[in-house]
Every structure is written in structure tokens, then in C-alpha cells.
Amino acid sequence: MEASQGHPEVRDALRSLHTWLGHQLDSSSGLLREKVVHAADGRRVTTLDHSIPSEPVADLEMIQRRAQWKGDALRFALERRSSGGEGAELKATEEKLRTVLGSLPECYPWMLDGPMPLPADGPVEIAADAYDALARVAELAHELEIQSAGLAPASDLLYLMAEAQSGVLVAVRNLGLRGDSDQRDLFAWLKDQTTRHRVYVDRHMRLDNPADPTKAKDLLKRINEGREEFSKRITARKERGTLLNKLRYHTSRSQDGGLLDADRESITSALEQWSSLGFATRDRTLVELAQELAGNHADDKELLAILNPFLEGQVPKAVKSGVPDSPALPERDMQAESRDLLADVSVAGMYQEGEEVDFDALEKSLCPKVLIQVAVKDLKDADAIRTVVSGLDAELILLGVRLEPDAYSALKQVCTERELLFVRLPDGYSCDQVAKQVLRQVGWRLRKDSVES
């Protein structure tokens, strides 16, 4: 280190050594921060694992910039090799790459300065494409994270991200490297999101289920094609939440007495917006709020006319009258009963990918130990269902989708083998319906297990 002072060639040599050692020792960015590197034992590590860095969670914007630089640098290295490294244009490109590199911490230019020769063109081109896909999905996730202000990412975006990071890992290993820091950082961000929002991603999250990096260009196309749809979904979810909160506000006010004209106008406006935005009139949360409003104001014909399109086929919740005409049994509180039974139970909720399910409300109402979200892409794929259910860390499965016969048989078989409970939800994921079906289908089993434990 002392000899490198004032000697650029020594610094360059140390940089190359740093890069080479980093890759040999699993690319750990902190290994050479000390002046003494202690020898490890002589065993060669033959398995890789996705290590999750400590807080703070990975910086998506920096991942995008570094991954894009690596893809560009790989293509430049190929061009430099094929042309013999001569030409003013090549030199200008290299200077630009090195200038950008100065603003990218923990980014090692092994393809430009590394001690090992550049591998064959094919694997290098595949790796460059894989970095492009990883950079784009990180960029898109960063954009949507800002737009959503904390909402859970779309499950299909997480699947694209899983495929991108796994593709990079496979691609760099095919180049003779141990791994890539940006792949690990993106995996850490992905793992944090799936854990925080309890979304189960069943593909490309394990080393024994790698993605195919030769399909990186197709993956990049799918990421770009999904951008607008992802953004629309976030906007729709935020608008849906705003309208439901407005109706909740008026529902709570309506319990204290009659509605004012301003309340009625606000409810009308919210429901008109709901319809104009194309939201389902059979949305369970909306129907429950409409039922409660109608039940609290059964004599308000004007309000009932407004609510009628959202009440069709539904019975308004009973009005809380002062004195009943005759003695009545207390109403059964199924949500409270379910809460007692699910307090120590890990639950997985399976739903059709793209469907809006209010898992936050469900978790608050039923309070299970854990609630994992599992998006189902193909209702016919028995093998996929078998793989997903086999990997779930859950004791009870809520089945909110109508699986095809083979897929349903696969689910039942795995549940039997693993001694998992499952509950069919014919009427969807409303809190009342879930509580009702849990009590009806597996309540006795949960009570029995609770007593035995």
C-alpha cells in the first residue's frame, strides 16, 4: 500500500489483485478493507447461497446503474477484442466507461482490467443481455416503489425480478465467476419484499431452480411490456383505497344518526367514481360497506336507490335498533371466533394472479400468526401447484381460486402428505366469508389441535 503512493502502475496492479481475490472469495466487497488478509482453510466452497445483506436494504437505483454499466462494459470488451483494441472511437468509449465507473461504488471492472482472459463471445453476450434485464427490472421496481408509496409490489413484477437476478447468477457462473454483488443485492431486496408483504414467489428463488439466461432478451421485452400495466394497477389500487376510505368514513358517521345531504352527495360521488373506474360492483369490501350503510338507514329511500346496484342479491345488515320486538340470541361473532383459532396458525392465501385481494384488511380482522400471499398464474398446472404447496411454510391454506381438477387433486395430495389444512372460499376473500368458511370447514380441527397443545 505504501509503495502505491505516487505509482499509478502499482495501484492498477493492486486493483486487479483486489478484483481477482474478490471473485475467488465469492466476491465479498469487504474482504480487502483491512490491510491484512487472513488465510482461510483449504476447503473449496462448492455450493452457493444467496446471502442477504444487513440493513439498509439494497439501493435499487444503484443496482440499476451498476448492472447497466456491466452490460455495456462487457459489450465494449468484446468489441475491443475483435478489433484489436485500436481506434479513437474505442478509446473514447473506454474513457466514458471509466468516467462513469468512478461514480459507482463497489463496481469492479473485471471485464476491462481483470487478470483472467475474457471468455468466449457467446457466454459474454448472454451475460450482457442478463445484466440489461436486471438493470431494467431494478429501474422499474424503483419507479413503481416511488409511485406506490409503500404498497406491495405486484406479484408478477416480483416473478420477473426473480427471473432476472437468477439469470445473472447463472450467466456469470458460466463466465467462471463465483457470483455478482448486484444479483445478490437485488435478491436481498426481493426477499425483503416477499417477507414484508408475505408474497410467495415459487420460481427462481433457489439455486436448484435457476432461470435460463439465454432468454434474457425475451425477459427484457416482458419487463418493458409490463411497465404500463404495473403503473395502472398501482394507480387503481390507490384510487380504490381512497374511495373505500371515504365510504368507511360515512359508514362510521351514519352509525351516529341520520345522513346529511352532504354525506349523501359524497357517497353518490364515490360510487359513481367507483363505476367509472371500472371497479367490480361485487367487490366484497364495497358490498360489506354498502350493506352496513343500507342497514343503518333502511328508511332512507334516496340512499337505498344509490346503493341498490351494489346490493343486488345481498341482504342489508340488520339495523341496530334500540329495543328489539322480542328477545333474541346474541349474534355470533365469527371473526372473533376465527381470531381465537388462528392466533398461532400460519396461513397462506391462494388467489388468481391479477385479482385484487385486501390481505391487509384480512390480516387485521383475523390476526393469524402469519399470512402469506400466493398468486396462482395457471389454474391447470398441477406440477406448479404441487411445487408451490410443497414449499409453503404454512399450516392452513385459504383456496380463493377454482383450480382445474388435476391441479386441485395435486393440492389435496400435498396437503394430505404434509398434514396441511385447506379451506375453500366459494364467495371470495371478504373477512366475514373467510371467517365463516374457516369455522365451517376446519373449525373443529383447529379447536381439537388447540386443546391437545
DRENVEX-428388 format. One line per field, with one value per residue (C-alpha): residue number from 1; residue in one letter; x, y, z. Coordinates in pm, 1 decimal. Layout:
guke	c(NUM_...)
lopa	c(A_...)
xx	c(X_...)
yy	c(Y_...)
zz	c(Z_...)
This chain:
guke	c(1_2_3_4_5_6_7_8_9_10_11_12_13_14_15_16_17_18_19_20_21_22_23_24_25_26_27_28_29_30_31_32_33_34_35_36_37_38_39_40_41_42_43_44_45_46_47_48_49_50_51_52_53_54_55_56_57_58_59_60_61_62_63_64_65_66_67_68_69_70_71_72_73_74_75_76_77_78_79_80_81_82_83_84_85_86_87_88_89_90_91_92_93_94_95_96_97_98_99_100_101_102_103_104_105_106_107_108_109_110_111_112_113_114_115_116_117_118_119_120_121_122_123_124_125_126_127_128_129_130_131_132_133_134_135_136_137_138_139_140_141_142_143_144_145_146_147_148_149_150_151_152_153_154_155_156_157_158_159_160_161_162_163_164_165_166_167_168_169_170_171_172_173_174_175_176_177_178_179_180_181_182_183_184_185_186_187_188_189_190_191_192_193_194_195_196_197_198_199_200_201_202_203_204_205_206_207_208_209_210_211_212_213_214_215_216_217_218_219_220_221_222_223_224_225_226_227_228_229_230_231_232_233_234_235_236_237_238_239_240_241_242_243_244_245_246_247_248_249_250_251_252_253_254_255_256_257_258_259_260_261_262_263_264_265_266_267_268_269_270_271_272_273_274_275_276_277_278_279_280_281_282_283_284_285_286_287_288_289_290_291_292_293_294_295_296_297_298_299_300_301_302_303_304_305_306_307_308_309_310_311_312_313_314_315_316_317_318_319_320_321_322_323_324_325_326_327_328_329_330_331_332_333_334_335_336_337_338_339_340_341_342_343_344_345_346_347_348_349_350_351_352_353_354_355_356_357_358_359_360_361_362_363_364_365_366_367_368_369_370_371_372_373_374_375_376_377_378_379_380_381_382_383_384_385_386_387_388_389_390_391_392_393_394_395_396_397_398_399_400_401_402_403_404_405_406_407_408_409_410_411_412_413_414_415_416_417_418_419_420_421_422_423_424_425_426_427_428_429_430_431_432_433_434_435_436_437_438_439_440_441_442_443_444_445_446_447_448_449_450_451_452_453)
lopa	c(M_E_A_S_Q_G_H_P_E_V_R_D_A_L_R_S_L_H_T_W_L_G_H_Q_L_D_S_S_S_G_L_L_R_E_K_V_V_H_A_A_D_G_R_R_V_T_T_L_D_H_S_I_P_S_E_P_V_A_D_L_E_M_I_Q_R_R_A_Q_W_K_G_D_A_L_R_F_A_L_E_R_R_S_S_G_G_E_G_A_E_L_K_A_T_E_E_K_L_R_T_V_L_G_S_L_P_E_C_Y_P_W_M_L_D_G_P_M_P_L_P_A_D_G_P_V_E_I_A_A_D_A_Y_D_A_L_A_R_V_A_E_L_A_H_E_L_E_I_Q_S_A_G_L_A_P_A_S_D_L_L_Y_L_M_A_E_A_Q_S_G_V_L_V_A_V_R_N_L_G_L_R_G_D_S_D_Q_R_D_L_F_A_W_L_K_D_Q_T_T_R_H_R_V_Y_V_D_R_H_M_R_L_D_N_P_A_D_P_T_K_A_K_D_L_L_K_R_I_N_E_G_R_E_E_F_S_K_R_I_T_A_R_K_E_R_G_T_L_L_N_K_L_R_Y_H_T_S_R_S_Q_D_G_G_L_L_D_A_D_R_E_S_I_T_S_A_L_E_Q_W_S_S_L_G_F_A_T_R_D_R_T_L_V_E_L_A_Q_E_L_A_G_N_H_A_D_D_K_E_L_L_A_I_L_N_P_F_L_E_G_Q_V_P_K_A_V_K_S_G_V_P_D_S_P_A_L_P_E_R_D_M_Q_A_E_S_R_D_L_L_A_D_V_S_V_A_G_M_Y_Q_E_G_E_E_V_D_F_D_A_L_E_K_S_L_C_P_K_V_L_I_Q_V_A_V_K_D_L_K_D_A_D_A_I_R_T_V_V_S_G_L_D_A_E_L_I_L_L_G_V_R_L_E_P_D_A_Y_S_A_L_K_Q_V_C_T_E_R_E_L_L_F_V_R_L_P_D_G_Y_S_C_D_Q_V_A_K_Q_V_L_R_Q_V_G_W_R_L_R_K_D_S_V_E_S)
xx	c(0.0_286.0_458.8_142.3_174.4_278.9_299.2_-17.7_101.8_124.4_-225.6_-356.3_-188.9_-341.8_-682.1_-653.7_-547.2_-840.5_-1081.0_-940.1_-943.7_-1295.9_-1422.2_-1225.0_-1362.1_-1724.0_-1698.4_-1720.7_-1683.7_-1548.1_-1263.6_-986.4_-1077.7_-820.9_-450.7_-403.9_-595.6_-605.9_-582.7_-898.0_-891.7_-803.1_-1151.7_-1304.4_-1662.3_-1868.8_-2214.5_-2350.1_-2615.8_-2797.9_-2667.1_-2890.9_-2701.0_-2782.3_-2976.0_-3012.1_-3195.1_-3032.6_-3044.0_-3242.9_-3120.1_-2755.2_-2821.2_-2968.2_-2673.0_-2408.7_-2583.2_-2626.3_-2259.4_-2155.6_-2365.7_-2217.3_-1864.0_-1899.8_-2006.0_-1719.9_-1472.2_-1596.4_-1567.1_-1219.2_-1104.3_-1249.1_-1091.2_-756.3_-811.9_-723.7_-915.5_-1011.7_-1377.3_-1286.5_-1062.4_-1337.6_-1586.8_-1347.4_-1276.3_-1650.4_-1699.3_-1416.6_-1552.3_-1894.1_-1726.4_-1589.2_-1942.7_-2029.6_-1906.7_-1829.8_-1831.8_-1525.1_-1422.3_-1302.9_-1401.7_-1168.4_-880.4_-924.9_-635.1_-829.4_-885.5_-1227.9_-1434.4_-1581.4_-1814.0_-2134.5_-2137.2_-2022.0_-2307.7_-2556.0_-2421.7_-2453.5_-2817.0_-2878.7_-2736.6_-2965.2_-3270.8_-3157.0_-3090.6_-3431.2_-3630.1_-3445.5_-3518.9_-3887.4_-3917.1_-3762.5_-4010.0_-4307.6_-4183.4_-4188.9_-4529.8_-4691.8_-4568.8_-4536.9_-4791.7_-4686.8_-4529.4_-4734.4_-4663.9_-4584.7_-4324.2_-4160.4_-4160.0_-3984.7_-3732.6_-3667.1_-3603.6_-3370.5_-3148.3_-3130.1_-3037.6_-2746.0_-2619.5_-2623.6_-2466.2_-2171.2_-2105.9_-2086.1_-1809.7_-1613.0_-1708.9_-1846.4_-2129.8_-2227.4_-2287.2_-2579.1_-2751.4_-2719.1_-2838.5_-3144.6_-3217.8_-3196.0_-3444.7_-3674.9_-3653.9_-3729.4_-4041.4_-4175.1_-4121.1_-4259.8_-4571.5_-4594.2_-4598.1_-4479.4_-4266.0_-4212.7_-3974.5_-3605.0_-3557.3_-3346.6_-3021.1_-3185.7_-3441.0_-3225.4_-3350.4_-3229.1_-3006.7_-3031.5_-3389.3_-3278.6_-3384.6_-3733.5_-3736.2_-3638.2_-3925.8_-4171.8_-4044.5_-4092.9_-4435.0_-4548.6_-4443.4_-4764.8_-4984.5_-4796.3_-4831.4_-5203.8_-5254.5_-5085.7_-5298.3_-5611.7_-5521.9_-5462.0_-5789.5_-5977.1_-5832.6_-5926.5_-6287.5_-6325.0_-6184.4_-6437.4_-6720.2_-6581.1_-6586.6_-6952.6_-7039.1_-6891.1_-7074.0_-7401.0_-7394.9_-7442.0_-7761.2_-7918.9_-7723.5_-7677.4_-7727.9_-7351.7_-7292.2_-7536.4_-7373.6_-7027.6_-7142.1_-7303.5_-6987.3_-6768.1_-6989.3_-7007.3_-6627.2_-6607.8_-6819.9_-6646.1_-6306.7_-6431.8_-6404.5_-6620.8_-6965.1_-6935.4_-6615.8_-6653.7_-6527.4_-6753.5_-7057.4_-6998.9_-6983.2_-7295.2_-7476.4_-7384.8_-7494.6_-7822.7_-7877.9_-7820.3_-8059.7_-8322.8_-8585.9_-8373.0_-8516.0_-8289.4_-7978.8_-8106.3_-8159.4_-7795.0_-7672.6_-7902.6_-7661.0_-7409.2_-7664.4_-7825.0_-7866.4_-7740.5_-7933.3_-7861.6_-7703.5_-7954.0_-8020.3_-7906.4_-8244.5_-8288.3_-8536.7_-8598.6_-8955.3_-8876.2_-8581.6_-8315.0_-7999.9_-7680.6_-7540.5_-7245.8_-6917.8_-6746.6_-6446.2_-6373.3_-6404.0_-6169.2_-5918.9_-5901.2_-5838.9_-5588.1_-5371.8_-5097.1_-5158.1_-4951.8_-5191.0_-5132.5_-5393.2_-5402.1_-5560.6_-5571.0_-5280.8_-5404.6_-5702.4_-5725.1_-5744.1_-5734.6_-5496.3_-5420.1_-5785.9_-5799.8_-5490.1_-5624.4_-5961.6_-5849.6_-5500.0_-5328.9_-4972.8_-4857.0_-5048.6_-4863.5_-4994.1_-4968.0_-5056.4_-5160.6_-5076.4_-5210.9_-5515.5_-5442.6_-5074.8_-5077.6_-4697.1_-4673.4_-4941.9_-4762.6_-4432.0_-4586.3_-4778.9_-4481.7_-4266.1_-4512.1_-4423.5_-4787.9_-5032.9_-5356.4_-5425.4_-5708.8_-5811.6_-5963.2_-5931.1_-6115.9_-5841.2_-5883.5_-5939.1_-5576.5_-5436.8_-5695.4_-5606.5_-5238.7_-5317.8_-5521.0_-5248.3_-4974.2_-5197.7_-5262.7_-4893.4_-4790.2_-5094.6_-5197.1_-5548.2_-5711.9_-6030.6_-6223.5_-6357.0_-6650.8_-6751.8_-6410.6_-6186.1_-6419.9_-6334.2_-6679.6_-6671.7_-6323.3_-6414.4_-6736.4_-6563.9_-6274.7_-6519.2_-6740.2_-6468.8_-6181.5_-6301.7_-6334.7_-5980.2_-5834.1_-6019.1_-5903.1_-5539.7_-5562.8_-5691.8_-5426.5_-5144.2)
yy	c(0.0_238.3_157.1_254.8_619.1_809.6_495.1_451.9_119.4_-26.7_96.7_-63.0_-391.0_-382.5_-308.7_-612.4_-827.1_-692.6_-782.4_-1130.3_-1209.3_-1075.1_-1316.0_-1609.8_-1549.0_-1517.0_-1150.3_-1022.6_-648.1_-608.7_-858.8_-619.1_-326.1_-443.2_-426.5_-789.3_-1070.4_-1379.0_-1718.1_-1929.2_-2304.3_-2504.8_-2626.7_-2514.5_-2394.5_-2589.0_-2451.1_-2101.6_-1938.2_-1607.9_-1406.5_-1127.2_-815.8_-634.9_-309.1_-83.9_-276.7_-264.7_57.4_-20.2_287.3_194.3_-167.4_-42.9_185.6_-75.4_-355.8_-135.8_-38.7_-403.9_-490.8_-200.5_-285.0_-648.7_-545.7_-297.9_-567.6_-789.8_-510.4_-419.4_-779.0_-824.9_-502.5_-545.3_-254.3_19.0_326.5_665.3_566.5_268.4_480.7_740.5_468.7_322.9_665.0_725.9_388.7_456.6_803.4_658.5_384.2_649.6_720.1_352.0_224.8_-145.2_-197.3_-386.0_-362.7_-721.7_-736.4_-442.3_-498.2_-845.7_-1091.0_-1366.6_-1362.6_-1266.2_-1582.0_-1678.4_-1436.0_-1636.4_-1653.8_-1290.0_-1170.2_-1373.4_-1218.3_-868.4_-937.4_-1074.1_-756.0_-549.6_-734.0_-699.9_-327.8_-268.9_-459.9_-278.0_54.7_-33.7_-153.9_173.9_378.5_179.5_191.1_571.1_576.2_327.0_493.0_164.2_-62.6_-422.8_-475.0_-668.8_-1039.4_-1072.5_-796.0_-998.7_-1304.0_-1102.9_-980.7_-1334.1_-1448.7_-1155.2_-1198.6_-1576.1_-1531.3_-1307.4_-1558.3_-1838.4_-1617.2_-1500.3_-1850.9_-1958.8_-1698.0_-1864.7_-1617.6_-1706.2_-1456.2_-1092.1_-833.0_-667.4_-1002.0_-1061.5_-709.3_-746.0_-1086.7_-924.9_-653.2_-915.7_-1133.9_-834.0_-750.5_-1106.2_-1135.3_-792.9_-826.5_-1205.9_-1279.5_-1625.4_-1645.6_-2008.3_-1975.6_-1885.9_-1814.6_-2123.1_-2244.8_-2567.2_-2370.6_-2143.9_-1916.1_-1953.0_-1652.0_-1723.5_-1590.8_-1256.2_-1059.8_-1205.5_-1126.8_-766.0_-743.0_-876.2_-628.0_-335.0_-458.0_-486.9_-138.2_41.8_-232.2_-227.0_151.1_132.9_-125.5_91.9_391.5_176.9_34.5_382.3_511.0_207.2_260.6_629.9_556.0_278.3_503.4_771.0_516.5_388.7_744.5_790.5_446.6_539.5_874.7_711.0_499.5_814.5_932.5_1043.0_1138.5_1496.0_1595.7_1648.6_1290.7_1155.4_1358.8_1237.4_873.1_918.5_1076.5_795.2_523.2_699.9_722.8_356.1_258.8_497.1_348.9_1.7_-146.6_-452.2_-381.0_-716.7_-613.9_-777.4_-486.0_-244.5_-473.0_-503.3_-124.8_-81.7_-341.2_-158.5_178.6_29.3_-146.2_171.1_371.8_124.8_404.8_634.6_553.7_800.0_638.0_285.8_382.6_492.1_172.1_-68.0_-156.6_-267.9_-456.6_-674.6_-1022.2_-909.9_-871.0_-538.5_-584.5_-558.9_-214.1_-168.7_-90.5_37.6_-219.4_-549.0_-662.6_-993.3_-1148.8_-1270.5_-1475.3_-1271.3_-1258.8_-1494.1_-1307.7_-1540.0_-1311.5_-1312.8_-1692.4_-1725.7_-1488.2_-1711.7_-2019.0_-1861.7_-1675.7_-1941.4_-2062.6_-1973.1_-1913.9_-1895.5_-1728.6_-1850.4_-1616.1_-1566.8_-1353.1_-1004.4_-1023.7_-751.8_-904.2_-687.6_-904.1_-616.3_-599.8_-978.3_-985.3_-711.9_-885.3_-1245.0_-1191.0_-1515.7_-1580.8_-1524.0_-1451.6_-1536.4_-1425.0_-1684.5_-1570.5_-1854.5_-1795.9_-2112.0_-2285.4_-2601.3_-2654.8_-2941.5_-2956.7_-2586.2_-2619.9_-2923.1_-2733.1_-2422.8_-2605.3_-2829.8_-2522.9_-2323.8_-2260.0_-2267.6_-2482.7_-2366.9_-2278.5_-2049.0_-2151.1_-1845.6_-1981.1_-2252.6_-2490.1_-2731.3_-3096.8_-3214.0_-2909.5_-2943.0_-3311.2_-3216.5_-2962.5_-3214.2_-3477.6_-3247.3_-3123.6_-3482.5_-3574.0_-3266.1_-3274.2_-2924.4_-2791.0_-2610.1_-2408.7_-2344.1_-1990.2_-2006.3_-1646.8_-1483.0_-1313.5_-1089.9_-1105.3_-1237.4_-1507.7_-1626.0_-1642.7_-1829.2_-2087.5_-2140.2_-2215.4_-2433.7_-2640.2_-2670.3_-2508.3_-2841.7_-2941.4_-2614.1_-2641.2_-3001.1_-2907.6_-2613.4_-2835.3_-3103.6_-2849.7)
zz	c(0.0_82.0_-248.4_-441.5_-333.2_-641.9_-858.5_-1073.3_-1213.7_-860.3_-778.7_-1100.0_-1010.1_-661.4_-812.1_-1037.8_-742.5_-542.0_-821.5_-867.4_-495.0_-464.2_-726.8_-588.4_-239.8_-352.6_-447.3_-90.5_-116.4_236.2_227.2_138.2_356.7_611.0_530.3_636.0_468.8_689.9_520.9_519.1_545.8_237.5_158.6_-169.6_-141.0_-393.2_-316.5_-338.8_-131.9_-172.8_119.2_244.5_348.0_667.3_670.3_485.0_214.4_-128.9_-332.7_-648.6_-830.3_-770.2_-871.5_-1198.8_-1273.5_-1194.3_-1382.3_-1689.8_-1673.3_-1655.9_-1959.8_-2157.1_-2041.5_-2148.2_-2497.8_-2516.3_-2410.5_-2692.0_-2944.2_-2821.0_-2855.3_-3204.3_-3333.7_-3165.4_-2927.7_-3176.2_-3283.6_-3146.5_-3106.3_-2891.0_-2672.3_-2630.7_-2532.5_-2278.9_-2130.3_-2094.0_-1924.2_-1679.1_-1602.4_-1517.0_-1314.1_-1079.9_-955.1_-898.4_-561.0_-523.8_-900.8_-1024.7_-1393.1_-1422.1_-1789.8_-1861.4_-1617.2_-1473.2_-1463.0_-1637.2_-2014.6_-2145.4_-2207.7_-2544.2_-2720.4_-2670.5_-2288.8_-2265.9_-2488.5_-2283.3_-1961.9_-2110.0_-2200.1_-1849.3_-1695.2_-1921.6_-1790.7_-1429.0_-1474.9_-1631.9_-1371.5_-1090.0_-1259.0_-1300.0_-940.3_-821.4_-1028.5_-901.2_-541.5_-556.7_-725.2_-486.1_-164.2_23.6_-144.0_-201.2_-545.0_-799.8_-771.5_-1143.0_-1110.0_-832.3_-1059.6_-1332.7_-1077.9_-953.9_-1310.1_-1381.7_-1076.5_-1120.4_-1487.7_-1395.2_-1139.8_-1396.9_-1664.5_-1453.4_-1327.0_-1691.5_-1725.8_-1446.0_-1172.3_-831.5_-829.0_-867.3_-596.7_-777.9_-824.7_-450.4_-368.9_-591.6_-439.5_-93.3_-194.8_-345.5_-35.9_184.3_-18.2_-24.5_350.9_438.2_221.9_262.4_-109.8_-210.8_-526.5_-621.2_-917.7_-947.2_-577.4_-511.4_-659.2_-772.6_-978.1_-1198.3_-1476.0_-1835.0_-1916.6_-2290.9_-2265.3_-2121.2_-2430.1_-2408.3_-2035.9_-2107.2_-2355.5_-2097.3_-1836.7_-2075.0_-2185.1_-1823.5_-1719.9_-1814.0_-1668.2_-1336.2_-1315.7_-1391.9_-1119.4_-859.3_-959.9_-944.3_-601.4_-461.0_-607.5_-478.1_-130.7_-134.5_-230.8_25.5_298.1_204.1_232.8_563.7_694.9_601.7_739.1_1077.6_1073.6_977.2_1293.8_1500.0_1332.1_1004.8_697.1_590.3_228.4_204.3_320.3_63.7_-213.5_-112.8_-110.2_-451.5_-589.7_-452.6_-602.1_-937.9_-942.7_-850.0_-1150.4_-1391.6_-1299.1_-1386.6_-1037.4_-970.3_-825.0_-647.7_-467.7_-128.5_78.3_-108.4_-73.1_302.8_340.5_125.6_337.2_656.2_518.2_399.3_729.4_930.9_708.7_597.9_576.7_360.5_16.2_-160.3_-12.8_-87.3_-450.7_-466.4_-301.4_-486.6_-774.1_-511.8_-301.0_-567.1_-426.5_-84.9_239.7_417.8_756.6_1038.0_1178.6_1535.3_1687.7_2039.3_2180.0_1999.1_1948.3_2113.6_2296.1_2053.2_2080.5_2056.8_1703.3_1651.0_1603.1_1356.1_1306.1_1679.7_1690.6_1394.1_1553.7_1859.0_1644.7_1403.7_1654.7_1640.3_1284.4_976.6_687.0_309.8_87.2_-274.6_-529.1_-905.2_-1025.0_-1113.1_-873.9_-610.0_-261.6_51.0_253.6_491.7_599.0_626.4_845.5_1073.3_1108.0_1161.2_1307.6_1203.8_1314.8_955.9_635.3_312.4_-27.6_-306.2_-658.8_-891.5_-1257.5_-1421.8_-1273.3_-1477.8_-1391.4_-1142.1_-1122.0_-1035.4_-767.3_-622.5_-611.9_-455.5_-183.8_-105.1_-39.3_170.6_532.2_638.4_833.2_670.6_306.6_201.0_-151.2_-316.7_-673.5_-861.0_-969.3_-1256.9_-1148.1_-1187.9_-1008.6_-731.0_-688.7_-664.3_-392.7_-191.8_-225.8_-95.8_186.8_287.9_273.7_474.4_705.9_599.6_639.6_349.9_322.9_1.2_-38.4_-281.3_-205.9_-211.5_40.6_239.3_608.4_704.3_436.5_527.2_896.8_813.5_592.4_836.3_1117.1_897.2_727.7_977.5_1298.8_1475.8_1375.5_1497.6_1828.7_1869.2_1796.4_2037.3_2318.3_2254.3_2254.8)
